[in-house]
Structures are given as C-alpha cells and as structure tokens.
C-alpha cells in the first residue's frame, strides 16, 4: 500500500513536468492556449511546470537515497 501511495506522489509532479514540456513545444510551433495570454507567457508557465515537477521528483529520490544510505559524501546530511 505504501508503494502505491509513493507512486501516486510521483505521478502528479511527473504529469506536470510532461504538461510543461507539451506547453513549451506548442509555444515553439505557435499554438496558443486561450487561458494563457501570450506565447512568451505560455513558454514561461510551461518551463516553470517542468522545473517544479523535475525538482520535486529529484528531491524525492535524493531524500529516499539519503534515508537508505546510498549517497556519496557530498549529499549526506
């Protein structure tokens, strides 16, 4: 049960990162979403979604590896 909860915790930021990549790609092809004002604002929103999703997943993996003692000296707390 705990593994399923951990999977759901990782799926939501992963989906936001994928959505951010899609929004950035659509910006490069000139496809504008009506909820976002301009193309440059759309690109920034996509980039932030991508960065936040990636940072959450990276932090989750780093926290887990620290807890299990699998990190090198630089990342130990």
C-alpha positions as CSV (number, residue, x, y, z in Angstrom):
1,X,0.0,0.0,0.0
2,X,2.9,2.4,0.8
3,X,4.4,1.8,-2.6
4,X,1.2,2.7,-4.3
5,X,1.0,5.9,-2.4
6,X,4.6,6.7,-3.3
7,X,3.8,6.0,-6.9
8,X,0.8,8.5,-6.8
9,X,3.1,11.1,-5.1
10,X,5.5,10.8,-8.1
11,X,2.9,10.6,-10.8
12,X,1.4,14.1,-10.2
13,X,4.7,16.0,-10.5
14,X,5.7,13.8,-13.4
15,X,2.5,14.7,-15.2
16,X,3.0,18.4,-14.5
17,X,6.5,18.1,-16.0
18,X,5.2,16.4,-19.1
19,X,2.5,19.0,-19.4
20,X,5.2,21.7,-19.1
21,X,7.1,20.1,-22.0
22,X,4.0,20.0,-24.1
23,X,3.2,23.6,-23.4
24,X,6.7,24.7,-24.3
25,X,6.6,22.6,-27.5
26,X,3.3,24.1,-28.5
27,X,4.7,27.5,-27.9
28,X,7.6,26.8,-30.3
29,X,5.0,25.7,-33.0
30,X,2.9,28.8,-32.4
31,X,-0.1,27.1,-30.8
32,X,-1.6,29.4,-28.3
33,X,-3.8,28.3,-25.4
34,X,-6.7,30.7,-24.7
35,X,-6.2,30.6,-21.0
36,X,-2.6,31.9,-21.3
37,X,-2.2,35.4,-22.6
38,X,0.7,35.4,-25.0
39,X,3.2,32.9,-26.3
40,X,6.1,34.1,-24.1
41,X,4.0,33.8,-21.0
42,X,2.9,30.4,-22.2
43,X,6.5,29.3,-22.5
44,X,7.4,30.6,-19.0
45,X,4.4,28.7,-17.5
46,X,5.5,25.5,-19.3
47,X,9.1,26.0,-18.2
48,X,8.0,26.5,-14.5
49,X,5.8,23.5,-14.6
50,X,8.6,21.4,-16.0
51,X,11.2,22.7,-13.4
52,X,8.8,22.2,-10.5
53,X,7.9,18.7,-11.5
54,X,11.5,17.8,-12.1
55,X,12.7,19.4,-8.8
56,X,10.1,17.5,-6.8
57,X,11.0,14.1,-8.3
58,X,14.7,14.8,-7.9
59,X,14.2,15.8,-4.2
60,X,12.1,12.8,-3.6
61,X,14.8,10.5,-5.0
62,X,17.5,12.3,-3.1
63,X,15.6,12.1,0.2
64,X,15.0,8.3,-0.3
65,X,18.6,7.6,-1.2
66,X,19.8,9.6,1.9
67,X,17.5,7.6,4.1
68,X,18.8,4.3,2.7
69,X,22.5,5.5,2.9
70,X,23.1,5.3,-0.9
71,X,24.5,8.8,-1.4
72,X,28.1,9.9,-1.6
73,X,29.7,12.2,0.9
74,X,28.6,15.5,-0.7
75,X,24.9,14.7,-0.4
76,X,24.9,13.2,3.1
77,X,23.1,15.3,5.7
